[in-house]
């Protein structure tokens, strides 16, 4: 359902300029909302953990941001900032899921022995 909501929220959005620096998100507001959602769900509410996670993610983003291709930054920035839930954790996760945070890492190579076994 979250994916459907995200897709619908992207329709008709004006294009955002590509940032040369990590966007500024209001993590205190995000964490207050997260804490309220947790309370409503009967979960423990710890806004300080949320703030800590968001701050750590922001620091990681600061160190890699300009190494990530502009198109990738733009895509993840849009995804992480839709529906009012602007999150550095989501932005970093988007980049990590697509290996955009470490472009120097080569994709894993197939083992030759496994391919020989398949041929026989």
N, C-alpha and C positions, 0 to 999 in steps of 0.2 A: 504494500500500500504506500509505503514511503517513496518508492521509486515512481509510482504513478503520480503522487502529489508533486514530486520533484519535477517530473516531466511537464506536468500542467503548469507549474509555476514558472518554468522557463519560457513558455510560449508568450510572445509579445513583450519580452523583456528588452529594454534598450541595450545596445552594445556597451560594454564597459571598456574603458581604456586599459591597455595592458600596463600593469604596474612594474616599475623598476625597483620597487621596494615592497616588502611584505605589507599587505593591507592592514589597516588599523581596525580591529574588532573590539567591541565593548564586552570584555570577558566577564566583568562583574555582573552586567545585566543578563548575559547568557547563563552564568552560574546560579543566579537567583531564580531564573526560570527553570533550570534543571532541578534545583533543590525543591521548588514548588511541585514540579512533576513527580519527583521521587516521593514527596510527602503524600500526594494524592494517590500514588500507587502503593503506599504502605511500605516503601523502602526507606532505609536510613538516609537522612539528608545531611550531606557534608559539602557545603559550598566551598570550603577551603581546599578540599581535594580537587574539585573542579578547577578552581583558580590555579592551583599548583600544576595540574596537567596542561592547562591552556598556556601557562607561562613557559613551561618546559618545551612545548611544541613550538611556540613563537621563537624561542631561542634557537631551536634546530632549524626552523625556517630561515631565520636571519643568516645562518651560516651557509645555506645551500641555495638561496633564492636566485641569485644571478647565474648559477650554473645550470638552472633548469630552462629549457627552451621557452620562449615567450608564449607560444601557443599552448603549451602544457600548463604554464602558470595561469593563463587566462581561463582555460577550461576548468581547472581545479578551483580557482578563485570564485568562479560563478557557482560551481556546485557547492562549495563550502559556505557561500554567503546567501543562498536562496532561502526563502520562507522565513527570513528574520533570524535564523539560527546561525549566526556567524561564528565559526569555530576554527581555531588554529589546529586543533586535533584533527578535525575533519579535513582541513586543507592539507596537512602533512600526510594523513592517511591516503588521500587521493593521489598525492605525488608518489608515495611509497608503493601503492598498489600497482601503479603503472611504471614503476622503476624509473620515474623521472627525477627522483632525488639523487640517483647515482648513475648518471649516464655512462660512466667509465666501466661499469660492470658488464661483462660479456654474457650473453645467454648461455645456459648450460649446454654442453655438447652431448650428443647421443653417444652411447657406448657402442663401439664397433662390434663387440661380441654379441650384443643383443640383436643387432641387425642381421648378423650371420645366422643366428638361431632362427630368426623369422623366415629367412630365405629357404631353409632346409625343410 
